[in-house]
Amino acid sequence: MRLILTLALLASPLAAQDIVAPSDVLERLRGTTLAYDADGVVVGVERFREDDTVTVQHLDGSCLDGEVYVSGDELCFRYEDEAEGEEHCWWSVEIDGDLYMRLADLDRSMTLRTQRVPDRPFQCRDPNMV
């Protein structure tokens, strides 16, 4: 099964690039803040803490806390608003020094480019407030 998943990743437009082990990605991300972009449009910002907890801020300003962990050859995230056992797992590749995350779900294609951004306090707003 891993061979199939790896081949699926390599068959993407990101082929011939360096696959990065999830443990290496997690080590690299601890203590940083990343912006994620899809096709040049920022879709969110996430802070990675040393204790492997995260806070993601969505475009609407709402934030969610969660955790990040390694599961096999994937980097996985679980957030506070999700059902027990629900997770989002990603494969990681490096292209010309940039880290890309590809959703590890063969039924859904999503690849995000990551960029380190200056650490700043998140101004989180309650999504239930108008």
C-alpha positions as CSV (number, residue, x, y, z in Angstrom):
1,M,0.0,0.0,0.0
2,R,2.8,2.4,0.8
3,L,4.3,1.8,-2.6
4,I,1.0,2.8,-4.2
5,L,0.8,5.9,-2.1
6,T,4.3,6.9,-2.9
7,L,3.7,6.3,-6.6
8,A,0.6,8.4,-6.4
9,L,2.6,11.3,-4.9
10,L,5.3,11.0,-7.5
11,A,2.8,10.9,-10.3
12,S,1.7,14.4,-9.3
13,P,3.2,17.6,-10.8
14,L,5.6,17.5,-7.9
15,A,7.5,14.5,-9.4
16,A,11.3,14.2,-9.3
17,Q,11.4,16.2,-6.1
18,D,12.6,15.3,-2.6
19,I,10.1,13.5,-0.4
20,V,10.7,14.6,3.2
21,A,10.1,12.3,6.1
22,P,7.3,13.4,8.3
23,S,9.5,13.3,11.4
24,D,11.9,15.6,9.7
25,V,9.1,18.0,8.7
26,L,7.8,18.0,12.3
27,E,11.2,18.7,13.7
28,R,11.7,21.6,11.2
29,L,8.3,23.1,12.0
30,R,8.4,23.1,15.8
31,G,8.5,26.7,17.0
32,T,7.5,28.3,13.7
33,T,4.5,29.8,12.0
34,L,3.6,28.9,8.5
35,A,1.3,30.3,5.8
36,Y,-0.3,27.8,3.5
37,D,-1.1,28.8,-0.1
38,A,-2.9,27.1,-2.9
39,D,-2.1,28.4,-6.4
40,G,-0.7,31.6,-4.9
41,V,-3.6,32.3,-2.6
42,V,-3.1,32.1,1.2
43,V,-5.6,29.8,2.7
44,G,-4.5,29.8,6.3
45,V,-1.8,30.3,8.9
46,E,-0.6,27.8,11.5
47,R,1.6,28.1,14.5
48,F,3.6,25.0,15.5
49,R,4.6,24.8,19.2
50,E,7.4,22.8,20.7
51,D,5.0,20.4,22.4
52,D,3.4,19.4,19.0
53,T,0.3,21.4,19.5
54,V,-0.9,23.8,16.8
55,T,-3.2,26.7,16.3
56,V,-4.6,27.3,12.8
57,Q,-6.1,30.6,11.8
58,H,-8.6,30.5,8.9
59,L,-9.1,33.4,6.4
60,D,-12.3,34.5,8.3
61,G,-10.1,35.1,11.4
62,S,-11.4,32.1,13.4
63,C,-8.8,29.8,15.0
64,L,-8.7,26.2,16.1
65,D,-6.3,24.5,18.4
66,G,-5.1,21.0,17.6
67,E,-2.2,18.6,17.6
68,V,0.3,17.4,15.0
69,Y,1.9,14.0,15.0
70,V,3.6,11.5,12.7
71,S,1.6,8.4,11.6
72,G,3.7,6.1,9.3
73,D,4.8,8.1,6.3
74,E,2.3,11.0,6.9
75,L,2.2,14.1,9.0
76,C,-1.3,14.2,10.6
77,F,-3.3,17.0,12.3
78,R,-6.3,16.6,14.6
79,Y,-8.3,19.7,15.6
80,E,-10.5,20.4,18.6
81,D,-13.8,20.7,16.6
82,E,-13.5,17.3,14.9
83,A,-15.0,14.0,15.7
84,E,-13.0,11.4,17.6
85,G,-10.6,9.6,15.2
86,E,-11.0,12.3,12.4
87,E,-7.6,13.5,11.2
88,H,-6.0,15.3,8.2
89,C,-2.8,13.6,7.0
90,W,-0.3,14.9,4.5
91,W,2.8,13.8,2.5
92,S,5.6,16.3,2.3
93,V,7.9,17.2,-0.6
94,E,10.6,19.8,-1.1
95,I,10.8,21.7,-4.3
96,D,13.6,24.3,-4.9
97,G,13.8,24.8,-1.1
98,D,10.0,25.2,-0.6
99,L,8.0,22.7,1.4
100,Y,4.8,21.4,-0.1
101,M,2.2,19.4,1.7
102,R,-0.1,17.0,-0.3
103,L,-3.2,15.7,1.2
104,A,-2.7,11.9,1.8
105,D,-6.1,11.1,0.5
106,L,-6.2,9.6,-3.0
107,D,-9.9,10.6,-3.4
108,R,-9.1,14.3,-2.8
109,S,-6.3,16.2,-4.5
110,M,-4.9,19.1,-2.6
111,T,-1.4,20.4,-2.5
112,L,-0.4,23.5,-0.4
113,R,2.9,25.4,-0.5
114,T,4.2,26.5,2.9
115,Q,6.0,29.7,3.8
116,R,7.5,30.6,7.1
117,V,6.0,33.9,8.3
118,P,7.1,36.1,11.3
119,D,5.6,34.8,14.5
120,R,2.9,37.2,15.6
121,P,-0.1,37.0,18.0
122,F,-3.1,35.6,16.3
123,Q,-6.1,37.9,16.5
124,C,-8.7,35.1,16.6
125,R,-12.4,36.0,16.3
126,D,-15.3,33.9,17.4
127,P,-16.9,32.4,14.2
128,N,-20.3,32.6,15.9
129,M,-20.1,36.3,16.4
130,V,-21.4,38.6,13.6
